[in-house]
Amino acid sequence: MAADRVGRHPLRLYECAAKRADLRDRGYDHVIAAFDNRLKNHGVRMDAGFVLRRHGCPLVGETTPLQKAGQRRSRLTVALLILVVASALADDFDALREEFLASVNAARTREGAAPLAFSGPLARLAQQFAEKAARHRDIANVDQAEAVARAEKAGYSPKAMAEVFAHAAGSVEEVTGFLREHGGATWRNLMGEGFRDIGVGVAVIDDVPLYVFVLGVSWEDYTAGRAEEYRDLPAMRREMLERVNTERRRRALPPLRPTPVLDRIAQAYAEDMLKRSFYGHNSPEGGTVRERAIAAGYRLTSVGENVASGQPTIEEVMDGWMASDRHRDNVLSKVFTEAGFGLAIGKNRSGYQMIWVQVFGRPRVPI
């Protein structure tokens, strides 16, 4: 790629972000973002007259319009790729998608990021975006709600998505090279660890190819990743207890000790909420934490409970609890002497869930 040629043409980045979160306020439960779709939209534009050159030879030849309604064709002389916007053969586009996927993943490997997987639903979505931009002859911001709805209709339930538009002439390697050198936030999205899947769409605007990359991580993969991270429940409990006791030490309070019976109570209730698709301090039958503790054989003088849903890490759920007066009071109570923790991850009628439970207690007879 000739850097001086690139420098003569403006680089335009389109960036917008939207966040959709379902915040649930159930009694005393402080809940942060049970569901979260983050969508970002980036575009890189080089002037339509821009031609990348290698060894002095143009990489884009003359474009001949087809005399058919709704069709335009661009001839790429480098790889003899024929791109037809409205009626392209599937294998034409599949070959181009594979080449872009290989190029992006090679760059991700060099930067220490895991490779992206090709997604058929995201490819169809990217193609829809590309064809829409071609019809309007412009790169327009993608409506985030529409993007999520289309992805879900195509069979992809997104936890997070990003769209990248590149309007550029040249080979696949040169387009990705330009993005790497000048893309800024666009390139960081392509290299980001937060995404696992990619789809590529192709169209033509003013005789120059438009490439649309849709990056995503599905709720299924995201939840599986969280489940893998926290599959060692004893390690999760040790980390949670350390954070709880760090907060107590800051206030010159004695640390809480772990106890298996409170762990069992917390874990059983987290799993019950996930299995039966309910959420709150009371079970569907009206059972309370005190009743659950007594039923589990815990001889108590006092007991308390914190629950939360949706936070992906111990740090985030603890930050949420510490920001809530009633939950913070449980964590910092001078009455409680021990604690147990539970976590359930999976899917129920409400969607994909991460349900956290803390149970605090003071036994009648010290254990």
N, C-alpha and C positions, 0 to 999 in steps of 0.2 A: 504494500500500500504506500502510495506517495503522500507523505505527510503534508507537503506544501499544497497539494491539490485539495486535500481535505480542509486545510486551513482557510481556503477561500470561500467556503460555504458555511452558512450558519447552522448551528446545531440547536434544535429546539427540543426541550424536554417538557412533556406534559405530565404534571404530577397532581394527583388528588388522592385523598384517602377517605374512606368511610368505614365506620365501625358500627356493627349491629350487635347489640347485646340484649339478652333477656335478663332483666334484673328482677329477682323475686324477693318480695318482702313478706315473709311468713312469720308472724309473731316476733320473736326476738332474734330470728336468724338473719345474720348479715351475709348476704350472698353477692358475689361479684361475678358477673358475666358467665352465666351458666352456658350460654351459647355465644360464639364470637366469630363473625365473618369479617375478616379484614381484607379489603380490596384496595389495591393500588393500581394506578393506571399511568404508564409511562410511554412516551413516544419520542422517537428520534427521527428527525426529518432532515434530509439533505435535499437541496434544490432539485427539481425534476431534471434539469439539464446537466446534473452532476454525472461525470463518468470517471470511474476509477481506472487507472492505467497501470499496467505492469509491463515493464520492458518496452514502453512506448506504444503498446497495442491496446486499443479500446476493448473493454470487456463486454460492452453492450452494443449490439448492432442496431440497425434501423428497425423500427417496429412497423409492421404492416397490419392495418386494421382488417379484421375479417368482415365479410359482407353478410353477417348473420346477426339478427337482433340479440342483444344482451351478451355478445361475445367480443372479447379483445384478447389479443395474443402478443406476448413479448418474447422475442428470440434471444436467448442467452447463449452467446457463442462459446463461452468457456466450457460448459458441460453439456451443451446441446439439449438444455432442458426447455421443454415447451410448456408454458403455463397458460391455461385457458381459464378465465375467471368463472364463467357461468356453467361450462359443460366439460370441465377437465376430467380425464380418466383418473380413476382412483390411484392406479399404480404410478402415474406421473407425480402426483402430489405425495404419495407415500415415499417415493425415492427421495424427493426433496426434503421431506420431514426427517427421514432417516439420516440424511447428510447433515442437516442442522443439529439434530440430536447428538450425533457423533462429535461435531465440532464443539458444541456447548459442553458436552461431558468431558471432552479432552481438556478444555480450559478449566473446568471444575476440578478435574484430577490434578492439574498443575497447581491449583490454588488450595488443594487439600480438602475439597468439598466432595461429598458423596455424589455419585452420578444420579441424574434424573431419569425416571422411567417414562416411556411414551404412554400417553393416555388417549384412548380413542375418543371418549366423551369430551376431553379438553381440546382435542384436535378439531372436532366438529364445532365446538364453541368458537375456537380461534378462526376457523374458516368463515363462520357467520359474521364475526366482527370484521374480518378482512373484506368480505363482499359488501357489507354495509358501508364501510369506509369508501370502497370503490364506487358504489352507487352515488354517494354524496360528494365524491371527489375531494375528500378531506379526511384527516384523522380527527375524529371527534372523541370526546371523553365518553367512556363507557358508563352507562347507568349501572351502579353497583347492585341495586335490587334486581334489575333485569338480568344481570350476569349470574347472580346466585340462582335465580329461578330457572334460567336456561341450563345451568350446570346440573341442577337437581333433576330437571326434566330429562336430561341426557344420561342420568344414572350416576352422577358424581356429586356427592354431598360435601361441599367445601368447608373446611375449617378456616382456611385462608387462601386468597387468590391474588394474583397480580397479572396485569396485562402489559406487554411490551410491544410497541409498534416501531418497526424500522422501515423507513421508506428510502431505499438505497439501491443503486445499480452495482453489480459486481458479483464475484463468486461468493459461495457460502462462507469460505474462510475469510474473505475480505470484509464481508458484512459483520461477522462476529469480531474480526479484528478492529473494525471501526468502533463498534460498541465497547470493546474493551478499553480502547484508548480515550474515547470521548463520551462514553455513555453515562458516567457518574452513577447516580442512583439506579439507573436502568441496568447497568452492568452488575451492580451490587445485588439487585434482585435476581438476576440470572445465576449469580454465584452463591446466593444465600442458602444457608443451611436449613432455613425454615420451610423450604419447599421440597417436595419429593417427586412431583409429576409435571409433565410438560405436554402441551399440544401446540402445533404450528399450523397457521393458516397463511394462504398466499393469495394475493390479488395484484392488480396493476392500476396505478394512478398516473396519468400523464406519461405513459410509456415507460414508467419505472416501477419495478416490483415493490410491493408492500408486503412485508412479513409481519405477522402477528404471533407473538408467543404468549400463551396463557400458562402461567405457573400455578400450581396448587398443592395443597396438602389436604387430603380428605379427612373427615371426622373419623373414619375407620382406622386409617393409618396413624392419625394423631393419637387416638385413644390407645391403640396398640403400643405406640411408643411410650406413652405415659405408664401403661401397665408393665411394660418391660423395665422401665426405670425404677418402678416401685414394687417389683415382684418380691423383693426381699423385705417382707413386712417388719421383721425385727430390726433391720437397719433403718427403715423409715421411722419406727418408733423411737429408736435411739436419737435420731436427728431431730425429731419433733420435741422430745423431752429436753434435749440440749437447748433448743431455741426457747422453750418455755422457761427453763431455769436461768437462761441468760437474762430474760426479761425480769425475773424475780431477783436475781443478783443485783441488777441495776437499781433496785429499790430496797436493797439490804434485807430481802426476805429469804427465809430458808428454802432450799431446793425441795422439789417434790421427788418422791421416789417412785420407780415403776412398780407395777403390780400386775401379775398375769390375769387375775380375775377381772380387773377393770379393762385390760386389753381385750379380753373375750367379750365383755359386755359391749364395748365400743365397736368391735369388728362385727359382731352379730347384728347390731342395729344398722350399721352402714350397709351390710349385705341385704338386710331385710328391706331397707328403703329402695335399693337398686332393684331387687327382685320384684317387688310389688308396686313399683312406680309411684311411690309417695315420698313426701319430704316434709320434715318438721320434727318438733320435739315429741309429739304424741303420735303413736301408731294409729292405723285406721280403727283399731278397737278402743282407742283412748288410753293406751298404756303409756306411762311416764317413765322417765329415767329412774326414779326411785323404785317403781315397781319392777323394772327390768333388773335393777341391781339386787333387790331382795330375792327375786326369782332365781338369780344366778348364784345365790348363797353368800352374797357380800353383806357382812354384819356391819351396818353403817350407823354413824351418827349424823353425817351430812353427805350429800352427793350433789353434783352439778354437771352440766353438759353443754358443750358447744358443738354445733353442726354447721357445715358449709358445703356448697356444691359449685363446681366449675373451676376453681382455682387450680392451675396446673402444677404448682410446686408448693413445698412446705413453706418457703419464704413468703409466697404470695398469700397463702391462706392465713398464715400467722399475722402478716401485715394487716389483713382485713379484720381479723379478730381483735387485734390490738387497737384498731381504729374505732371499734365499737365499744361503747361504755359497758354494756352488760357482759359482753364476751371478755373484755379486758378484766372485769371484776372477777370472773372465774379464774382466769390465768393468775391473777395476783392476789387471790384470796388468802388471808391468814388462817382461815379455817381448814382448808384442805391440806393434806399431807402427802397424798399420792395421786397418780394419774395413769390412765390408759388411753390408747389411741387406736382408731380403726380407719380403714380406707377401702372403698369399693369402687372399681372402675369397670364400666361396661355400657351396654345399651339396654334401655327399657322403653316403655311407651312414650316417654318424654324425650327420647333421643339419647345421644351419648352423654355419659355422666362420669364425674369424679366426685364422690361423696366422702367428706371427711367428718370424723366424729372424735371429740375429746370427752372423756368422762373423768371427773375429779371426785375424790372421795376422802373421807376421814373415817376410819374404821372404829367400831365400838371398842374393840380390844386390839391394841397395836400388834401388827404382824411382824 
